[in-house]
Amino acid sequence: MSYESNPILDKLPKHLKQFIKPQNYEEYTAIDQAVWRYVMRKNVDYLSKVAHKSYVDGLRKTGISIDHIPNMYGMNRILKEIGWAAVAVDGFIPPSAFMEFQAYNVLVIASDIRQLENIEYTPAPDIIHEGAGHAPIIANPEYAEYLRRFGEIGCKAISSAKDYDLYNAVRHLSIIKEANGTPQSEIDEAEKHIEHLQENMGEPSEMALIRNLHWWTVEYGLIGTVDNPKIYGAGLLSSIGESTWCMTDKVKKIPYSIEAAHTEFDITKPQPQLFVTPDFAFLSQVLEDFANTMAVRTGELSGIKKLIGSKALGTIELSTGLQISGEFSNVIESKGKPIYIQTTGGTALAYREKELVGHSTAHHADGFGSPIGNLKGINIAIENMGPRDLKAYKIYEGEQIALEFEGGIKVEGTIVTGTRNLMGEIILITFENCTVTQGDNVLFQPEWGLYHMAVGQKIVSAYNGPADLNSFDLMTHQITESTIKSKKDEKRLELERYYEQIRHYREGKNTTVSRTKVLQALKKEHPKDWLLPVELYELAKQDNNQEFQQEILQHLENIKRDNPKVGHLIDDGLQLADTTLVS
């Protein structure tokens, strides 16, 4: 196993475990650690003033260090105290899987860390975003429950066939943007491809809408009042640039409502507006309002049509509790209601999320079809018939019968047996020598074998995924593209060694390091690097070595002159060093 398990992770189903990868903590370089430390020191200094109080409290409760990238094993030991766990994954994973992890109280953490060049913001999920953004806030019980519930509802959201294309395109962009040396032309092309997909998505799917809710709350949410908001969204908590930008008047603040589900976002640009929730409990209220619009709660014709449009594995539940899982391919409708449903390929039947014996994908390898609704001219539904009613209407073992449903579906054959649910209601009737028709349209023929007719007046629920996770082989995830690990040249390895020497000096592991020699080497061999000189300045400040401070400041001025884009990062780092010393 590539990770250390615990009681929470033990409960994960197999198909989620396929996304987990080892963190490989030893692969973090001293530059990576310096990037983490800079961002965390900057964030904690600033966010302690503008973030929701749960952020600073949560950093303490979750044991996330300012000086060291968190080790997943250490995080899990602490997270389990609040009923959560964390796992490492490779960048973006499919939205439904991401949300399903949340439903099991598991935080998904992309274990890579952004390059120094992208220290302010990266579109790729990384450990700063996940570990320093998401983890602290879940220490708040109300928010943690919102996150869990969001995952529970979100993983049932039905996607469109185009959603997965967009997911792959966003994943590709995040990978090449974070990869060292990607030509700008390739990034521009990837961004244009995403724009094209977004412009041609058609009617947004449930997954697209709930993903918008996730973005404007979990990732980019503000809390409090429009006039005095605080930050709680992980995307803001982990972005030095946007956490400052979002508090200015240039970003419009809107009271949070279900309208956020219909507000698109662009992952490649700073957000022009943000939503403000009055408190964490209100997030759950809006989530429930949205869930009431989803097929998992509404079912009926629109639900089955969403599943057909998804071209993916989904489930419908009938009013008897019978659950049919498969890839839905067709629905016959009459007067705005579904009267016959059809799947293609392996299909399984279940009741209360447990597969019915004899009704696995092996038994229904070529699909499943059944009428839905009431019998024509009979004012009592089959599911409401007691034993005497069934016998009176000849729905009985050994009887040859013709059942005609409202909408014109006819089922003619000899009844073999019936399957009942826990309440004693008939949920399935099995026929032999059976023909199913709608007018001249033949839906089932006797030579196809036994016919299993689902019993249900209506579809009460339709959702993504199977009813019983064990009914299907879900171990099918293949990463089309992995995060790119750039090959390091000798110059880069040399720079990493300098960072490591200074890190060891600061931590007292090796106090014989000549900081002056390191600075001279940086000036000569790595004149563009700004973060290590900032760390050297911090140490010189602590030692009150004013001559060395001036030399470093002069070097940093030269860097700012040659590369004005990093000027504010250098100034912030110097200010942090000064503030830390004063405090």
Buried (B, 14 or more C-beta within 10 A) or exposed (E): EEBEBBEBBEEBEEBBBBBBBEBEBEEBBBBBBBBBBBBBBBBBBBBEEBBBEBBBBBBEBBBBEBEBBBBBEBBBBBBBEBEBBBBBBBBBBBBBBBBBBBBBBBBBBBBBBBBBEBBBBBBBBBBBBBBBBBBBBBBBEEBBBBBBBBBBBBBBBBBBEBBBBBBBBBBBBBBBBBBEEBEEEBBEEBBEBBEEBBEEBEEBBBBBBBBBBBBBBBBBBBBBEBEEBBBBBBBBBBBBBBBBBBBEEEBEBBEBEBEBBEBEBEBBEEBEBBBBBEEBEBBBBBBEEBBEEBBBBBBBBEBBBBBBBBBBBBBBBBBBBBBBBBBBBBBBBBEEBBBBBBBBBBBBBBBEBEBBEEBBBEBBEEBBBBBBBBBEEBEEBBBBBEEEEBEEBEBEEEEEBEBBBBBBBBBBBBBBEBBEBEEEBBBBBBBEBBBBBBEEEEBBEBEEEBBBBBBBBBBBBBBBBBBBBBBBEBEEEEBEEEBBEEEEEEEBEEBBEBBBBBBBBBEEEEEEBEBBEBBEBBBEEBEEBBBBBBBBBBBBBEEEBEEBBEBBBEBBEEBBEEBEEBBBBBEBBBEBBEEEEEE
